[in-house]
Amino acid sequence: MRALMQDFYIAFSALDAEKMAACYHPSVRFEDPAFGVLEGAHAGNMWRMLCASQQGKDFKINVSQVAMKGDRGLVRWEAFYTFGQTGRKVHNVIQARFYFRDGKIIAHRDRFNLYRWSRQALGAKGALIGWTPFFRKALQAKTNKLLAAYEKQISA
């Protein structure tokens, strides 16, 4: 399963969302602070949307730790990119946890400091409200609305 996690991040580094999605079990459950919980095809579509949005830009990831413990994998990775809405540089440090079934990723949870991210991505506004539950809820509503619009576009 270590190779599967490595394949996932190699694909991510190349912004190859199809290869990323192929690492997921059809019943995958993905969770992170920005999107909340996504299940099944929505998780793969989130990566398709994010990878498409970063094509030709300064996006870069660095994977610094990959570990296995029983039926789970742990990865520490960092993302470097310019946040499109503000033009601000972001360096996000993420801890990922994976669970596997049938040779695929069945659960994937990314954890990062949303307040740190909001200060980088949004500047003063992020510093003021980025720590609040209201901000998290509003961000998840916005990202899920973007995902729904993307899914509608690709299914048309």
C-alpha positions in Angstrom: 0.0 0.0 0.0 3.0 2.3 0.4 3.4 2.1 -3.4 -0.2 3.1 -3.8 0.3 6.2 -1.6 3.4 7.1 -3.5 1.6 6.7 -6.9 -1.1 9.0 -5.6 1.4 11.8 -4.8 3.4 11.3 -7.9 0.2 11.7 -9.9 -0.7 14.8 -7.8 2.7 16.3 -8.4 2.0 15.9 -12.2 -1.5 17.2 -11.7 -2.8 13.9 -13.1 -6.2 13.7 -11.4 -7.2 10.6 -13.4 -4.3 8.6 -11.9 -5.1 10.0 -8.4 -8.8 9.0 -8.7 -7.8 5.5 -9.9 -6.1 5.0 -6.5 -9.4 5.4 -4.8 -11.9 2.7 -4.0 -15.3 3.4 -5.6 -16.7 3.9 -2.0 -13.9 6.2 -0.9 -14.5 8.7 1.9 -12.4 11.8 1.7 -12.3 14.5 4.4 -10.4 17.8 4.8 -11.0 21.2 6.4 -11.8 22.9 3.1 -14.3 20.5 1.6 -15.6 18.6 4.6 -16.6 15.1 3.7 -16.8 13.9 0.1 -17.7 10.3 -0.8 -17.4 8.2 -3.9 -17.0 10.0 -7.2 -17.2 13.4 -5.6 -13.7 12.8 -4.1 -12.2 12.0 -7.4 -14.0 15.0 -9.0 -12.6 17.3 -6.3 -9.1 16.3 -7.4 -10.0 16.7 -11.1 -11.3 20.2 -10.3 -8.3 21.2 -8.2 -5.7 19.8 -10.7 -7.4 21.5 -13.6 -7.3 24.8 -11.8 -3.6 24.5 -11.2 -2.5 23.6 -14.7 0.2 25.9 -16.0 0.6 27.7 -12.6 3.2 27.6 -9.8 1.7 24.6 -8.0 4.2 22.3 -6.3 4.0 19.6 -3.7 6.7 18.1 -1.5 6.1 14.7 0.2 8.5 14.4 3.2 7.2 11.3 5.1 5.4 8.1 4.0 4.7 5.5 6.7 2.6 2.4 7.1 1.1 1.2 10.3 -1.1 -1.9 10.0 -3.9 -1.2 7.5 -3.3 2.5 7.4 -0.8 4.9 5.8 0.4 8.2 7.0 1.9 10.9 4.8 3.2 14.4 5.6 3.1 16.6 2.5 3.3 20.3 1.7 1.6 22.3 -1.0 3.0 25.5 -2.5 0.8 27.6 -4.8 -0.7 31.0 -5.5 -4.3 31.3 -4.2 -6.3 32.3 -7.3 -8.8 34.6 -5.6 -6.3 36.8 -4.0 -3.0 36.2 -5.7 -1.4 35.4 -2.4 1.3 32.7 -1.9 0.3 29.7 0.2 2.5 27.1 1.8 0.2 24.5 3.4 1.5 21.7 5.6 -0.8 18.6 5.5 -1.0 15.4 7.5 -2.8 12.7 5.5 -4.1 9.4 6.8 -5.2 6.6 4.5 -7.1 3.3 5.0 -7.2 0.6 2.3 -9.6 -2.0 1.0 -9.2 -4.3 -2.0 -5.9 -2.7 -3.0 -7.3 0.8 -3.1 -7.7 3.8 -0.8 -11.1 3.5 1.0 -10.6 6.5 3.3 -8.4 9.6 3.0 -8.3 12.3 5.6 -6.2 15.4 5.2 -5.6 17.6 8.2 -4.1 21.1 8.2 -4.2 24.3 10.2 -7.1 26.1 8.5 -6.4 29.3 10.4 -2.8 29.3 9.1 -4.1 28.6 5.6 -6.7 31.4 5.8 -4.1 34.0 6.9 -1.9 33.1 4.0 -4.6 32.8 1.4 -6.8 35.7 2.5 -4.5 38.0 4.4 -6.2 40.3 6.9 -9.6 38.9 6.4 -8.3 35.4 7.1 -6.5 36.6 10.2 -9.7 38.1 11.5 -12.2 35.2 10.9 -10.2 32.2 9.7 -10.2 30.6 13.1 -14.0 30.7 13.5 -16.5 27.8 12.9 -18.4 30.2 10.8 -15.4 30.5 8.4 -15.0 26.8 8.2 -18.7 26.3 7.4 -18.7 29.1 4.8 -15.6 27.8 3.2 -17.0 24.3 2.9 -20.2 25.6 1.5 -18.3 27.6 -1.1 -15.9 24.8 -2.1 -18.8 22.3 -2.4 -20.8 24.8 -4.5 -17.7 25.1 -6.8 -17.5 21.3 -6.9 -21.2 20.9 -7.8 -20.8 23.4 -10.7 -17.7 21.6 -11.9 -19.5 18.2 -11.8 -22.4 19.7 -13.7 -20.0 21.1 -16.3 -18.2 17.8 -16.8 -21.4 15.7 -17.0 -22.9 18.0 -19.7 
